[in-house]
Amino acid sequence: MSRGERGEGLVLPMAENQLLALSPPLVAWELRAGDNAHGKAGRDRERTNHEASDMFETAILDRTLKSQRELRNQERVALIGRVAVALRVCRDEHGLREAWIVGSLLFADRWDEMSDVDVAIGGASDRVLDVMRIVEDAVARDVDVIDLDLHMAADRFRRRGMKIYG
């Protein structure tokens, strides 16, 4: 085996009119009729660059990924609504003063199938587990509850979260 003219990949012995794919980069060399891989062919090859988009059709994959993103976002938006309803139930049953949705649920680009739900509550430190149970039952996902009355960065959650009430 020998090196290509400019050190581009390997040149392998081959039959006439064969196409030799070299990488990287994606390059194809075509031998002209009558040439061989050891003689004049090195000087007379025609070089054809193949872009990745020419080699692999990605339209189906692109449509599938877009569809999955849209479905995931619809699920995310519906989940926000269910969390808000559950937090209002918590206010009525446990006297919460304020409630916020925080975390990845608020951002389409950060939310995925494995994400949990994060909520921040104020005014019911002794009811955190009750709030967690109610919200988990409503959304069928793991829920993290942040107690704003005890958390040292409570104002950050209030600035960045989605206020449900309070």
Secondary structure, DSSP 4 states (H G I P E B T S, - for coil): -EE-TTS-SEE----TT-EEEETTTTEEEEPPTT--TTTTHHHHPEEEE--HHHHS--HHHHHHHHHHHHHHHHHHHHHHHHHHHHHHHHHHHH--SEEEEESGGG-TTT--TT--EEEEEES-GGGHHHHHHHHHHHHSS-EEEEETTT-TTHHHHHHHSEEEE-
